[in-house]
Amino acid sequence: MSSDPGSPTFDQLRVLIAVVETGSFAAAARRLNRATSVVSYTMANLEAQLGLILFDRETTRKPQLTTAGRIVLDEARILSGGISSLRAKVKGMLQGLEGELHVVLDSLLPGERVVDALTAFRAEFPTVRLHLHVETLGAVANLVLNKVASIGVSGRFATDSDALERVNVGSFRMVPIAAPAHPLASPPPGGFSPGAARQHTQLVVYDRSPLTAGRDFSVIGNRTWRLADLASKHMLLKAGLGWGAMPWWMVADDVQAGRLVQLDMPDLVAFDYLVDVIYRIDTPPGPAAAWLMQRFGRQVAEGRQTP
C-alpha cells in the first residue's frame, strides 16, 4: 500500500459526510439526488485514493466507519465547514457586506454593553471577521481618523473633529474615588474647602494619541501619576496610592465592599460621561458596522446601559 495518499475532492468528502449522517449509501443517494451505485463508486474511489478502508463492510450490513474512517470524517467536516464559510463570506461581500470589520472602543465603556453588542453582532453576522481595538481618550478617534477602524465608541470630549460624524449612544457615571484610608476619604466637619484635592496625588490615565496630546480631562491635582491603562489605575486606587475619577460600573462593587470610597469634595464631583459612536464622514459605515452602531443605540432605548 502506498504511503503517499492522493488528494480527495470536495465532492468525495461531501458524499462521505452524507453517508455517515444518513446511515446508508441509499439514504445518502436520496439526499444528494444520485444513484446508490454512484455513491458506492464515489466512496470506493475515495478509499483507493487515500489508501485506507473507511467503512467496515464485513461485520455489518450498515456502513460503519473504521478507526481510519472516523479520523478522515473529522477532517472532512472541518474542510466542509471551511468551504461553507468561504461561500457565505463571498456571498455577503457580493451583497455589499463587509468581509471584516475593525472597531475601536473606549476603555471606559461598560463591559456589559460591549458583551451585549458583540454577542448580538456575532449572531447576526457570523461571516464577518471582527477586529477589536480598545483605547483611551483621543486614541479612539485617532484610529477612526486614520482609517484603522471603521467605527469607534468614544467619549464626546475626544471627538471634536470636523471629519467625524457623531451619534450619541448614552452615557455613564464617573465618580471621584479613593481608598478608605486616603486623607480625602474622611472629610473634616463642614467638608473640604475648595482646592483640598490639589494637595494629593491624582491618578490619571493619559492619552497615547497625538489627537489630544497635552490636554487634560478632569485633572485638577498639582501632583499626578500618569498611567497607561484603566486597570492599573484601579489597582493603585485600591492600594491607596492616590485618588481619581473612575466609571461607577467598574468600582460599584468595591465601594459596596468597602475597598473604595466615593469622595465628597468641591474640586471634582460625579459627572456623566457622554458616549458617541463615531465614523469618518467620507467613509460611511457598511451594513455590519451600521448594524453595530444601531445596537449600541438600542441599548439606551432598552435601558441596557450601565449607570
GUGUZA-619026 format. One record per residue: x, y, z of N, C-alpha, C, O in turn. Coordinates in steps of 0.02 Angstrom, whole numbers, plus 50000, padded with zeros to 5 digits. Example, Ala and Ser with C-alpha at 12.3 -4.5 7.8 and 13.67 -1.06 7.14 Angstrom:
BEGIN
506604971650390506154977550390506604983550390507124983450423 506424988850354506844994750357506455000250394506705005750402 
This chain:
BEGIN
500434994050000500005000050000500445006250000500925006650039 500295011049957500705017149952500645021450014500115021850045 501215024550033501205029050091501085036250071501095040750112 500955037350006500835044049980500115044449954499985042849896 499645046549997498935046449976498795051749924499135056749919 498265050449885498045055349836497645060849870497545060849930 497425065549829497045071249855496305070249842496095070149784 495905069549894495175068649883494865075049859495105080549873 494315074349823493955080249800493445082349854493265078449897 493225088549849492715090949897492075086849889491735085549938 491905084849827491295080949816491345074149852490855071949881 491925070949848492005064549883491905065249958491585061149990 492175070649986492095071750058491375073250076491125071150128 491045076950031490325078450044489915072150043489445071450083 490075067549998489715061149995489855057050058489405053950085 490475057050081490655053450142490235055950201489965052050239 490195062550208489805065450263489075063450258488755061950308 488805063450197488105061750186487975054450205487455052950235 488425049950187488335042850203488315041850279487885038250304 488765045150315488785044450387488165047450420487875044550465 487975053350397487405056850428486745053450414486295053450457 486665050450355486035047150339486025039750359485485036850367 486605036750367486635029850392486685024550339486755018650356 486645026350275486705021350222486865024550156486775030550147 487125020450109487275023050042486635025250006486625030249971 486105021350016485465022849983485175029450007484935033549968 485185030450074484915036650101485335042650079485075048050065 485995041650077486425047050053486275048749981486285054549961 486145043449940485975044549870485335048649863485295053049820 484835047249905484215051049903484335058349922484065062949891 484745059449974484895066349994485245070249939485105076049927 485715066849906486115070249855485815069849785486095072449737 485235066449780484895065649716485345062049665485425064249608 485635056449688486075052549645485875045149651485495043249695 486135041149606486015033949609486445030949665486995033349678 486185025649696486555022449750487225019849725487725020149760 487225017349664487845014749635488375020149628488975018849635 488155026249613488625031849607488935033549675489535034849679 488525033449728488785034749795489285029349815489815030849842 489105023049801489545017449818490205018049780490745016949808 490165019849716490765020549675491195026349700491815025849700 490875031749720491245037549745491635035849808492215037949816 491325031949853491665030049914492245025149900492765025449933 492135020749852492675016049834493275019749806493845018149821 493135024849764493685028949736494045032749791494655033449789 493665035349841493975039049896494445034549935495005036549952 494215028549950494635023749986495265022049947495815021449974 495175021249881495755019649840496255025349837496865024249839 496005031449833496445037249830496835038049895497425039649895 496485037049951496815038050016497225031950037497685032550078 497075026150008497425020050028497185017550096497565014350132 496555019050113496285017150178495595013950170495245015450122 495425009450216494745006750219494345011250266494495011550326 493845014550240493465019250280492845016050312492625018250365 492575010950280491965007750305492085000250316492414996950276 491794997650370491814990550385491224987250348490644988150367 491384983550295490854980550253490754973150268490334969950236 491124970350315491104963150327490684961250388490324956250385 490724964950441490384962950503489694965950510489324964150557 489504970450466488844973650472488584975450403488974976950358 487934975550395487634977350331487614984950323487664987550267 487544988550379487534995850375488254998350375488684995450408 488405003650337489085006150334489315008950402489035013850427 489815005750431490095007950494490815010350482491205006950449 490975016150509491635018850499492165014750536492055012650593 492725013850504493305011050538493645016650578493435022450574 494155014850616494535020050652494805025250604494765031250617 495095022850549495345027450498494785031650469494875037650456 494205028550460493635032150432493405037850477493225043150452 493425036750543493215042050589493695047950586493485053750590 494335046450580494835051850575494725055950511494745062050512 494625052350456494515055850392493865059850395493835065350368 493345057150427492715060650433492805067250470492535072350450 493175067150525493295073350563493615078650520493405084450521 494115076750481494455081550437493985083850381493985089650362 493575079150356493105080950303492605086250327492435090850291 492375085450389491905090350416492225097150425491905102350414 492855097250446493215103650452493275107050384493145113050378 493465103150334493545106050267492875108350239492825113550208 492365104350250491695106050226491445112450259491155116850226 491575113050325491375119150360491745125250334491465130650328 492395124250318492785129750291492535132050223492495138050209 492355127250180492085128950114491415132550121491285137450086 490995130150167490345133350177490435140450203490085144950182 490915141350248491055148050274491305152650219491115158450215 491745149950177492005153950121491445156050074491415161850053 491005151450058490445153150013489995158450044489775163050009 489875157850110489445162750143489765169650144489435174750134 490425169850156490775176350156490775179550087490655185550081 490905175450036490905178149968490205180749949490135186049919 489695176949968489005179149954488865185749988488555190249959 489085186350052488975192550088489335198450055489045203850050 489955197350033490325202750001490015204749935490005210649918 489755199849898489405201449836488785205649849488565209449806 488495204849908487905208849927488085215249963487645218949986 488735216749968488955223049999489155222450072489345227450102 489115216450101489295215450171490045215350180490405212450139 490295218550233491005218650246491255211550260490935207650295 491855210050233492175203750249492465203750319492485198650353 492705209650340492975210550407492815217550430492695222050390 492825218450495492645224950524493115226550582493195222550628 493425232450579493845234950633493445239950675493175244850648 493395238550739493015242850786493475244750843493855240550868 493455251050864493855253250922493375255850976492925259850961 493475253651037493045255451093493435259151146494025257751158 493105263851178493395267351235493455262451293492985258751308 494035262351326494145257651382493675259051440493585254651482 493375264951443492905266451497492215263651485491795263551530 492075261251424491405258851407491225252851451491625248251457 490635252751481490435247151523490485240451487490255239651431 490795235551521490875229051492490215225751473490185221951424 489695227051512489045224151497488785226251429488495222151393 488905232551411488685234951345489095231851289488825230051237 489745231151300490185228151250489975220951236489895218951178 489885216951289489705209951281489025209251247488945205051203 488545213351267487875213051236487925214451161487635210851120 488275219751142488315221751072488685216551030488455214850975 489245214051055489645209351015489345202451012489425198850963 488985200451065488625194051063488085194151010488015189450971 487715199651008487185200350958487485200950888487205198450839 488055204350882488385205250818488605198450789488505197150730 488895194250832489125187750808488545183550783488605180050733 487975183950817487385180150795487105182750729486865178950688 487145189350720486855192450660487315191850599487085191150543 487975192250611488455192250556489015187050570489585188950582 488845180750567489345175650584489935175250535490455172550551 489845177950475490385177550425490855183550427491375183450394 490685188750464491105194750466491645193950519491495192750578 492275194550499492825194050546492905200650583492985205950552 492885200450649492915206550690493615207550718493915202950745 493865213750711494495215750742494335221050794494095226550777 494445219650857494255224150911494865227550941495345224250961 494845234250943495365238250974495065241651035494485243751033 495445242251089495225245851149495735251251164496325249851173 495505257551167495955263151177495645267951227495085266951251 496005273351243495755278351290495765285151257496175286651214 495285289351278495255296451258495335297351183494975294051144 495785301751161495845303451091496095297851047496025298250986 496385292551076496635286951036496075283351000496185280250948 495465283651028494895280550994494755284150928494725281050875 494675290750932494535294750872495125294450823495025294550762 495725294050849496315293950807496315287950761496495288450702 496115282050787496095276050745495565276550691495655274050635 495005279850707494485280850656494715285850603494625284650543 495015291350625495255296350577495795293550531495825295450472 496205289150557496745286150516496515279950478496925276550447 495865278550480495555273050443495805266150465495775261350427 496055265750526496225259250554495575255750575495515249650566 495105259550602494455256850622493905260350583493945266250568 493385256550566492825259350528492375263550574492145268850554 492265261050635491865264750683492195264450751492615260050764 492025269150794492275269050862491725271150910491235274250891 491815269350973491365271651027491805275651074492255272851106 491675282151079492145286651111491795291651156491205293351146 492165294051206491925299651246491875305851202492285306751157 491375309951214491235315551169491805320651168491935323551115 492135321951224492645327151225493235325651180493615330151162 493315319351160493885317451119493705316651045494095313851007 493125319151025492905318050956492735324650922492285324850879 493065330050939492915336550911493285337750846493685342450840 493165333450796493475334150731492925334850679492425331250681 493015339550633492525340650580492485334750531492015334150493 492995330350533493005324650487492585318850513492495313850478 492335319450575491975313850605491235315350613491035320950629 490835310250600490115310550615490025307350683490355302350699 489575310050724489475307650792488735306150804488295309950785 488605300450836487925298450854487925296450927488265291750946 487565300150969487565298751040487255291951055486725290251029 487585288251099487325281651121487335281251197487515276151226 487145286851229487055286651301487635289551340488035293451315 487685287551402488195289951448488265285151506487865280551514 488765286351547488815282751611489135287351662489405292551644 489095285551724489295289851779490035289051796490285283451802 490385294651803491075294751827491065297751897490735302851909 491435294751943491425296952013492145297552039492575293552020 492275302452083492935302852115492985297552170492525296652210 493555294052171493625288052212494315288052246494795290652219 494335285052306494975283852340494875278052388494315275952402 495425275452414495405270152464495155272952530495235278952543 494865268852573494585271252637495095274852681494915279352717 495725272852678496245275952720496525282352691496925285752723 496325284152630496585290252598496325296452635495745296452657 496725301652642496505307752678495865310752650495465313552688 495755310352585495165313252556494525309152569493975311452555 494615303152595494035298852609493685300752674493125298452687 494005305052715493705307052780493675314652783494135317852808 493135317552758493085324952759493035327752830492735324552874 493315333552842493265336752908492555339352920492155339652873 492395341352981491735344452993491645350452946492075354752941 491075350652914490945356052867491195354652796491075358552751 491545348952787491775346952721492425350052701492685354452735 492695347752645493325350352619493225357252589492695358652560 493715361352595493695367852562493945367052490494305362252476 493755371552445493995371052376494765370952373495095374752408 495025366552331495745366152322496075360752364496675359352356 495695357552409495995352552454496265346652414496775343752433 495935344752360496145338852322496805339952285497145335152268 496975346252274497595347752237498225345652275498755344752245 498155344852340498735343152381498885335652382499355333452415 498475331752348498545324552349498635321852278498365324552230 499025316552272499185313752206498555311152171498185307052198 498455313752111497885311552070498135306552019498625307751984 497795300852014497965295651965497575297051901496965297751902 497945297351845497655299551782497855294651726498445292951720 497375292551686497535288651626497695293651570497275297851553 498295293051542498505298051492498315295751422498195289851409 498275300651378498085299551309498715297651268499195301451267 498695291851236499265289551197499245291951125499675290051085 498755295951107498705298151037498915305451031498895309151080 499105307650971499265314650960498655319150955498705325250955 498055316050950497455319950938497305324850994497115330550981 497395322651056497265326951114497885327551158497845328451218 498465326851127499095327251164499155333951200499015339251171 499365333651262499455339751301498825342251335498855347051373 498245339051320497625341251351497465336651410497565330551406 497205339551463497005335651522496245335851528495925340851511 495955330451552495235329951562495105328051635495315322751658 494745332351670494575331151740495205330451784495195326751833 495735333851766496355333751805496405340351842496445345651812 496425339951909496455346051950497045345851998497215351052028 497355340052007497895339452056498545342752033498705342751974 498905345652081499565348352066500075342652056500575343452021 499925336952087500365331052081499965325452049499425323652072 500225322851995499875317451960500345311651945500945312551935 500045305751943500385299851916500015298151852499405297251852 500385297651797500085296151731500135288651718500675285751720 499575285651703499535278351694499295276751623498925280651593 499525271051597499365269351528498695265951520498425265751464 498415263151574497785259451566497355260051629497595261651683 496715258551619496225259251673496315253951727496195255351786 496535247951708496625242651757497165244551808497095243151867 497715247651784498245249851830497995255151878498165255151937 497595259751851497315265051893496875262051948496915263952006 496455257351929496015254051976496415250652032496245251152091 496945247152013497375243652060497705248452109497715247152169 497965254052084498325258752128497845262652172498015264652228 497235263852148496725267052190496575262652251496545265152307 496485256152240496345251652296496935251052343496845249552402 497535252252317498135251952359498245258352399498705258752439 497815263452386497875269652424498425274352399498645278752436 498655273452337499215277452312498995283852278499405287352249 498355285352281498105291652252497355291452248497025286752270 497085296752218496365297052206496245298552132496705300552097 495635297452108495485298952038494765297252021494415294052060 494565299351962493885298051938493875291251903494325289551865 493355287451917493275280751888492545279751866492095282751894 492445275451815491745273751796491405270151855491695265551884 490805272251870490445269251927490345261751917490375257951965 490225259651854490105252451842490715248351861490645242451879 491305251251858491915247551873492065247151948492385242451971 491835252051986492025252452057491445251352104491535251552165 490845250352078490255249752122490325244052172490165244952231 490575238352150490665232652196491195234252249491115232252307 491725237852229492245239652277491975244452330492145243952389 491555249152309491255253852357490795250152405490805251352466 490385245652378489925241852420490305237452470490075236552526 490875234752449491275230452493491735234252539492065231352582 491775240852531492195244852574492915245252552493335247752590 493075242852492493765243252468493935250152440494515252152439 493415253752418493495260552393492935264852421492425262352444 493045271452419492555276152445492425281552393492905284152363 491795283252382491635288952338491765295352376491515296252431 492145299852345492365305952379491825311452375491465311952326 491805315352428491345321052431491775327352439491995328952495 491885330852384492325336752386492115341452330491855339152279 492235347852337492015352652287492445352752224492235355252173 493055350152228493515350652171493295346552111493375348652054 493015340652124492785336352069492185332252094492255328252140 491615333452063491015329752082490855324652027491135324951972 490415319952044490215314951995489915318251933489575323351939 490045315351875489785318351812489625312851763489855307151769 489205314651713489015309851661489525310151604489675315551578 489775304351585490255303651530489855301951467489625296251459 489755306751423489365305751363489755301551313490355302351304 489395297051280489715292251234489405292851165488795293051158 489825293151114489595293451044489895287751004490455285551017 489515285350955489805281250902490055286050849489695290650830 490665285050826490965289650778491195285850715491375279950718 491185289350659491455286750596491655292550551491405298150560 492075291350504492285296650457491705298450411491365294050385 491605304950402491065307250358491155304850287490665303250252 491785304450265491915302350196491935294850188492055292350132 491835291050242491845283750238491245281050279491345278650334 490645281450251490055279150288490115271750306490415267950268 489835269650362489885262550383489495258050336488985259950308 489765251950327489415246850288488855243750328488715245850384 488525238650299487945235650333488095232950403487705234250449 488645229350412488795226550478488975231950528488755231750585 489375236850506489555242350551488945246450570488875248450628 488515247750522487905251650536487455247950586487155250950630 487415241350578487005237350624487295237750694486915238350743 487955237350700488265237650767488155244550799488035244950859 488185249750759488025256450785487325256650813487205259250868 486855253950776486155253950798486065249850861485655251450903 486455244550867486405240350928486595244350990486255243951041 487145248150985487335252351042486795257551057486675259151115 486475260151005485925264851016485325261651049485005264651092 485165255451028484585252051057484695250351131484215249951169 485315249551151485455248151221485175253751265484925252451320 485225259851242484975265551281484215265451283483905266451335 483905264251224483175264051220482885258451263482345259051291 483255252851268483025247051306483235247251378483085242651416 483585252551398483805253251467484365248451486484455246851544 484765246151436485295241351449485945244651472486375241251500 486015251251460486655254251477486745254351553486275255551591 487365252951574487525252751645487625259851671487945263851637 487365261651731487455268451757488195270151764488365275651785 
